[in-house]
Amino acid sequence: MSKVIYTGTTSTTGGRDGASRTSDGRLDVKLSPPGSSAPGTNPEQLFAAAWSACFLGAIGRAAAERQLRVPPMQPSTPRSTSSRTMTVVMSCRRG
């Protein structure tokens, strides 16, 4: 079994028309459905942000272990030497 390095806990109420908050309070957001004009972000945007951050972290760690340098994409970005844009597409297949 793998060693657990970190566990994040988030509570969500109201689904896509609700809110999510982490147990440490560092993330506290209103949610709204994709395409809605309601205030808040949609869960797919949050998923894309989280996935891309984890992906960049994994790339950075793998590069460091192999003594490789990840080229900077946006050098003016504080605390980061690379940037990627992730697009999450969710669909439902009928039938």
ABEGO torsion letter per residue (X at the ends): XBBBABBBBBBBBGEAABBBBBAAGABBBBBBBBGBABBEBBAAAAAAAAAAAAAAAAAAAAAAAAGBBBBBABAABBGBABBBBBBBBBBBBBX
